[in-house]
Amino acid sequence: MATMTHEEVEEKMLDMLEEVCGDEEVRDHRDEDLFELGFLDSMAAVELLVDIEDEFDVSIAPTEVEREEMNTVNLIIEQVEKRL
């Protein structure tokens, strides 16, 4: 995969999160806990991890990171970028 800019990763992740969460409002809550806000639950989180692997060719196992390391939009983007 060609190197992606932060903006490209960010836009793809926002699109994926909007689709998985089923709500465009997720874009407005970049640093808030997506689980507490009701945007993500355990099943949606696993779906997101599968989508991340498919889209970015990076694997993030559910047991690999603590929920607190991946519970906001910006933290999810950070975890993806670390693995690109």
N, C-alpha and C positions, 0 to 999 in steps of 0.2 A: 504494500500500500504506500502510495506517495505520502510524503510528509504533509500533515494537515496543519493549518494555522489554528490558533486558539479560537478564533471567530468561527471557523468551519466546524470544529468539534462542538463548540457551544451551540451553534444553530442546529446541528444534527441531534444533539442531546435534548435540546428543548423540544424539537419536533417529536422525538421518541417519547419523552416524558408526557407530552400533551396527549399522544396517542394511548400510552399505557394507562395514564390517569383518567383519560376520557374528559379532560377539562383544560381549556386553554388558560385558565386562571393560574395554573402551576407556574407559568412564566413570570408571574408577578410576585412569587414567593421564593426568591433565590437563596435566601439564607435562613429560611424557616424550616422546621422539622416537617417533612412531607408525610410522615406517619401520624404525627399528632394532628396535622391539619386534615387528615383523612384522604389525602391524595394517593397514598401507597398503603398496602397491607402486605402480608408475607407473600401471597400469590402474585401480586403485581410486582413486587420486588424481584422475584425469580423470573418473571416474564421480562422485566427490564434487563436483567443480567444476560438472558438469552439473546435479547435484541442487541445488546452491546457487543456480545461476541460475534453475532452475525454481521453487524454493521462495521465494526472497527477491527475485527479479527483479534480481539484481546479477550482473555478469559479472566473473570473475577468470580471465584467460587464463593458461595454464600458463607462458607466458614472461614474464608480468607481475610475478611475485614469485619470489624465490629460495625453494628448498625449505626453507631454514632459517627463513624468515619464516612458514611454514605447516606445520610438522612436528609441532606439538603441538595438542591440543584447544583450549587457551586461545589460542594464536596464530591458529588457524583462526577462532575466534569473533571475535577482534579484527579480522582482515582483513574479515570479513563486515560487522561493525558500522561500520567505516570507510566502507563503500560504501552503507550504507542511507540 
